Amino acid sequence: MTKKELIDKIAKDAKLSKSAACKALDGVIGGISSALKKGDKVTLVGFGTFSTAKRAARTVRNPQTGKPMKVAAKRVPKFKAGAGLKKAVK
């Protein structure tokens, strides 16, 4: 499902205009992104939890040349599905 298809579904289910549904979806995505940027955890009961994790610095091998390369440490987003989502997919 693309973002456009999701906006269409939200607009239909919530009886909103497509522009209002787009603003709502952008607001949710923006809110989750800004919370993760601050290091907060976002929990949507029944759906899942968004969080961040630290990935340690490591040495990898370039597949083209075979030479080792260093990859810096960084924070990465994580998502853990909730029970309701797991049950719906099952």
TIRO-2110 file (N, C-alpha, C; in Angstrom, 1 decimal):
// TIRO-2110
0.9, -1.2, 0.0, N, 1, A
0.0, 0.0, 0.0, CA, 1, A
0.9, 1.2, 0.0, C, 1, A
0.6, 2.1, -0.9, N, 2, A
1.4, 3.4, -1.0, CA, 2, A
0.7, 4.4, 0.0, C, 2, A
1.5, 5.6, 0.1, N, 3, A
0.9, 6.6, 1.0, CA, 3, A
-0.4, 7.2, 0.4, C, 3, A
-0.5, 7.3, -0.9, N, 4, A
-1.7, 7.8, -1.5, CA, 4, A
-2.9, 6.8, -1.3, C, 4, A
-2.6, 5.6, -1.4, N, 5, A
-3.7, 4.6, -1.1, CA, 5, A
-4.1, 4.6, 0.4, C, 5, A
-3.2, 4.8, 1.3, N, 6, A
-3.5, 4.9, 2.7, CA, 6, A
-4.3, 6.2, 3.0, C, 6, A
-3.9, 7.3, 2.3, N, 7, A
-4.7, 8.5, 2.5, CA, 7, A
-6.1, 8.3, 2.0, C, 7, A
-6.3, 7.7, 0.9, N, 8, A
-7.6, 7.4, 0.3, CA, 8, A
-8.4, 6.5, 1.3, C, 8, A
-7.8, 5.5, 1.9, N, 9, A
-8.5, 4.7, 2.9, CA, 9, A
-8.9, 5.5, 4.1, C, 9, A
-8.0, 6.3, 4.6, N, 10, A
-8.3, 7.1, 5.8, CA, 10, A
-9.4, 8.1, 5.5, C, 10, A
-9.4, 8.7, 4.4, N, 11, A
-10.5, 9.7, 4.0, CA, 11, A
-11.8, 9.0, 3.9, C, 11, A
-11.8, 7.8, 3.3, N, 12, A
-13.1, 7.0, 3.2, CA, 12, A
-13.6, 6.6, 4.5, C, 12, A
-12.7, 5.9, 5.3, N, 13, A
-13.2, 5.4, 6.6, CA, 13, A
-13.6, 6.5, 7.6, C, 13, A
-12.9, 7.6, 7.6, N, 14, A
-13.2, 8.7, 8.6, CA, 14, A
-14.1, 9.7, 8.0, C, 14, A
-14.5, 9.5, 6.8, N, 15, A
-15.4, 10.5, 6.1, CA, 15, A
-14.8, 11.9, 6.1, C, 15, A
-13.5, 12.0, 5.7, N, 16, A
-12.8, 13.2, 5.6, CA, 16, A
-12.5, 13.5, 4.2, C, 16, A
-12.1, 14.7, 3.9, N, 17, A
-11.6, 15.1, 2.6, CA, 17, A
-10.2, 14.5, 2.5, C, 17, A
-9.7, 14.3, 1.2, N, 18, A
-8.4, 13.7, 1.0, CA, 18, A
-7.3, 14.6, 1.6, C, 18, A
-7.5, 15.9, 1.5, N, 19, A
-6.5, 16.9, 2.0, CA, 19, A
-6.4, 16.8, 3.5, C, 19, A
-7.6, 16.7, 4.2, N, 20, A
-7.6, 16.5, 5.6, CA, 20, A
-7.0, 15.2, 6.1, C, 20, A
-7.2, 14.2, 5.3, N, 21, A
-6.6, 12.9, 5.7, CA, 21, A
-5.1, 12.9, 5.5, C, 21, A
-4.7, 13.6, 4.4, N, 22, A
-3.2, 13.8, 4.2, CA, 22, A
-2.6, 14.6, 5.3, C, 22, A
-3.2, 15.6, 5.8, N, 23, A
-2.7, 16.4, 6.9, CA, 23, A
-2.6, 15.6, 8.2, C, 23, A
-3.6, 14.8, 8.4, N, 24, A
-3.7, 13.9, 9.6, CA, 24, A
-2.6, 12.9, 9.5, C, 24, A
-2.4, 12.3, 8.4, N, 25, A
-1.3, 11.3, 8.3, CA, 25, A
0.1, 11.9, 8.4, C, 25, A
0.3, 13.1, 7.8, N, 26, A
1.5, 13.8, 7.9, CA, 26, A
1.8, 14.2, 9.3, C, 26, A
0.7, 14.6, 10.1, N, 27, A
0.9, 14.9, 11.5, CA, 27, A
1.3, 13.7, 12.3, C, 27, A
0.7, 12.6, 12.1, N, 28, A
1.1, 11.4, 12.8, CA, 28, A
2.5, 11.0, 12.6, C, 28, A
2.9, 11.0, 11.3, N, 29, A
4.3, 10.6, 10.9, CA, 29, A
5.3, 11.6, 11.5, C, 29, A
4.9, 12.9, 11.4, N, 30, A
5.8, 13.9, 11.9, CA, 30, A
5.9, 13.8, 13.4, C, 30, A
4.9, 13.5, 14.1, N, 31, A
4.9, 13.4, 15.6, CA, 31, A
5.8, 12.2, 16.0, C, 31, A
5.6, 11.1, 15.3, N, 32, A
6.4, 9.9, 15.6, CA, 32, A
7.9, 10.2, 15.3, C, 32, A
8.2, 10.9, 14.2, N, 33, A
9.6, 11.2, 13.8, CA, 33, A
10.2, 12.1, 14.8, C, 33, A
9.5, 13.2, 15.2, N, 34, A
10.1, 14.1, 16.2, CA, 34, A
10.3, 13.5, 17.6, C, 34, A
9.4, 12.6, 18.0, N, 35, A
9.6, 11.9, 19.3, CA, 35, A
10.8, 11.0, 19.2, C, 35, A
11.0, 10.3, 18.1, N, 36, A
12.1, 9.4, 18.0, CA, 36, A
13.4, 10.2, 17.9, C, 36, A
13.4, 11.4, 17.3, N, 37, A
14.6, 12.2, 17.2, CA, 37, A
15.0, 12.7, 18.6, C, 37, A
14.0, 12.9, 19.5, N, 38, A
14.4, 13.3, 20.8, CA, 38, A
14.8, 12.1, 21.7, C, 38, A
14.6, 10.9, 21.2, N, 39, A
15.0, 9.7, 21.9, CA, 39, A
13.8, 9.1, 22.7, C, 39, A
12.6, 9.6, 22.5, N, 40, A
11.4, 9.1, 23.2, CA, 40, A
10.9, 7.8, 22.5, C, 40, A
10.1, 7.1, 23.2, N, 41, A
9.4, 5.9, 22.7, CA, 41, A
8.0, 6.3, 22.4, C, 41, A
7.4, 5.8, 21.3, N, 42, A
6.0, 6.0, 20.9, CA, 42, A
5.3, 4.7, 20.9, C, 42, A
4.3, 4.5, 21.8, N, 43, A
3.5, 3.3, 21.9, CA, 43, A
2.1, 3.5, 21.5, C, 43, A
1.7, 2.8, 20.5, N, 44, A
0.3, 2.8, 20.0, CA, 44, A
-0.3, 1.5, 20.4, C, 44, A
-1.1, 1.5, 21.5, N, 45, A
-1.6, 0.2, 22.1, CA, 45, A
-2.4, -0.6, 21.0, C, 45, A
-2.0, -1.8, 20.9, N, 46, A
-2.7, -2.7, 20.0, CA, 46, A
-2.0, -2.7, 18.6, C, 46, A
-1.2, -1.7, 18.3, N, 47, A
-0.5, -1.6, 17.0, CA, 47, A
1.0, -1.9, 17.2, C, 47, A
1.7, -1.2, 18.0, N, 48, A
3.1, -1.5, 18.2, CA, 48, A
3.8, -0.3, 18.9, C, 48, A
5.1, -0.5, 19.0, N, 49, A
6.0, 0.5, 19.7, CA, 49, A
7.1, 0.9, 18.7, C, 49, A
7.3, 2.2, 18.6, N, 50, A
8.4, 2.8, 17.8, CA, 50, A
9.5, 3.2, 18.8, C, 50, A
10.7, 2.9, 18.6, N, 51, A
11.8, 3.3, 19.5, CA, 51, A
13.1, 3.5, 18.7, C, 51, A
14.1, 3.8, 19.4, N, 52, A
15.5, 3.9, 18.7, CA, 52, A
16.4, 3.0, 19.4, C, 52, A
17.4, 2.6, 18.7, N, 53, A
18.5, 1.7, 19.3, CA, 53, A
19.8, 2.2, 18.8, C, 53, A
20.8, 2.0, 19.6, N, 54, A
22.2, 2.4, 19.2, CA, 54, A
22.9, 1.3, 18.5, C, 54, A
23.4, 1.6, 17.4, N, 55, A
24.2, 0.6, 16.6, CA, 55, A
25.7, 0.9, 16.8, C, 55, A
26.4, 0.0, 17.3, N, 56, A
27.8, 0.2, 17.5, CA, 56, A
28.6, 0.4, 16.3, C, 56, A
29.8, 1.1, 16.4, N, 57, A
30.7, 1.2, 15.2, CA, 57, A
31.3, -0.2, 14.9, C, 57, A
31.5, -0.4, 13.7, N, 58, A
32.0, -1.7, 13.3, CA, 58, A
32.8, -1.6, 12.0, C, 58, A
33.6, -2.7, 11.7, N, 59, A
34.4, -2.7, 10.5, CA, 59, A
33.7, -3.7, 9.6, C, 59, A
33.5, -3.3, 8.3, N, 60, A
32.9, -4.2, 7.3, CA, 60, A
33.8, -4.3, 6.1, C, 60, A
33.5, -5.2, 5.2, N, 61, A
34.3, -5.4, 4.1, CA, 61, A
33.6, -4.9, 2.8, C, 61, A
34.3, -4.1, 2.0, N, 62, A
33.7, -3.6, 0.7, CA, 62, A
33.6, -4.8, -0.2, C, 62, A
32.4, -5.1, -0.7, N, 63, A
32.2, -6.3, -1.5, CA, 63, A
32.9, -6.1, -2.9, C, 63, A
33.1, -4.9, -3.4, N, 64, A
33.8, -4.7, -4.7, CA, 64, A
35.3, -4.9, -4.6, C, 64, A
35.9, -4.3, -3.6, N, 65, A
37.3, -4.3, -3.5, CA, 65, A
37.9, -5.3, -2.4, C, 65, A
37.0, -5.6, -1.5, N, 66, A
37.5, -6.6, -0.4, CA, 66, A
38.2, -5.8, 0.7, C, 66, A
38.4, -4.5, 0.6, N, 67, A
39.1, -3.7, 1.6, CA, 67, A
38.2, -3.5, 2.8, C, 67, A
38.7, -3.5, 4.0, N, 68, A
37.9, -3.2, 5.2, CA, 68, A
37.5, -1.7, 5.2, C, 68, A
36.3, -1.4, 5.7, N, 69, A
35.9, 0.0, 5.9, CA, 69, A
35.3, 0.1, 7.3, C, 69, A
35.4, 1.3, 7.9, N, 70, A
34.8, 1.6, 9.2, CA, 70, A
33.4, 2.2, 9.0, C, 70, A
32.4, 1.7, 9.7, N, 71, A
31.1, 2.3, 9.7, CA, 71, A
30.9, 2.9, 11.1, C, 71, A
30.5, 4.2, 11.1, N, 72, A
30.4, 4.9, 12.4, CA, 72, A
29.2, 4.4, 13.2, C, 72, A
29.2, 4.6, 14.5, N, 73, A
28.1, 4.3, 15.4, CA, 73, A
26.9, 5.3, 15.0, C, 73, A
25.7, 4.8, 15.2, N, 74, A
24.6, 5.6, 14.9, CA, 74, A
23.3, 5.1, 15.6, C, 74, A
22.3, 5.9, 15.7, N, 75, A
21.0, 5.5, 16.2, CA, 75, A
20.1, 5.2, 15.1, C, 75, A
19.4, 4.1, 15.2, N, 76, A
18.5, 3.6, 14.2, CA, 76, A
17.1, 3.4, 14.7, C, 76, A
16.0, 3.6, 13.9, N, 77, A
14.7, 3.4, 14.4, CA, 77, A
14.4, 1.9, 14.5, C, 77, A
13.5, 1.6, 15.4, N, 78, A
13.0, 0.2, 15.6, CA, 78, A
11.5, 0.2, 15.7, C, 78, A
10.9, -0.9, 15.3, N, 79, A
9.5, -1.1, 15.5, CA, 79, A
9.2, -2.5, 16.0, C, 79, A
8.4, -2.6, 17.1, N, 80, A
8.0, -3.9, 17.6, CA, 80, A
6.5, -3.9, 17.5, C, 80, A
6.0, -4.9, 16.8, N, 81, A
4.6, -5.1, 16.6, CA, 81, A
3.9, -5.4, 17.9, C, 81, A
2.7, -4.9, 18.1, N, 82, A
1.9, -5.2, 19.3, CA, 82, A
1.0, -6.4, 19.0, C, 82, A
0.4, -6.9, 20.1, N, 83, A
-0.4, -8.1, 20.0, CA, 83, A
-1.6, -8.0, 19.0, C, 83, A
-2.2, -6.8, 19.0, N, 84, A
-3.4, -6.7, 18.1, CA, 84, A
-2.9, -6.8, 16.6, C, 84, A
-1.8, -6.2, 16.3, N, 85, A
-1.3, -6.2, 14.9, CA, 85, A
-0.9, -7.6, 14.6, C, 85, A
-0.2, -8.3, 15.5, N, 86, A
0.2, -9.7, 15.3, CA, 86, A
-1.0, -10.6, 15.0, C, 86, A
-2.0, -10.4, 15.8, N, 87, A
-3.2, -11.2, 15.7, CA, 87, A
-3.9, -10.9, 14.3, C, 87, A
-4.0, -9.6, 13.9, N, 88, A
-4.6, -9.3, 12.6, CA, 88, A
-3.9, -9.9, 11.4, C, 88, A
-2.6, -9.9, 11.5, N, 89, A
-1.8, -10.5, 10.4, CA, 89, A
-1.8, -12.0, 10.3, C, 89, A
-2.0, -12.6, 11.5, N, 90, A
-2.0, -14.1, 11.6, CA, 90, A
-3.1, -14.6, 10.8, C, 90, A
END
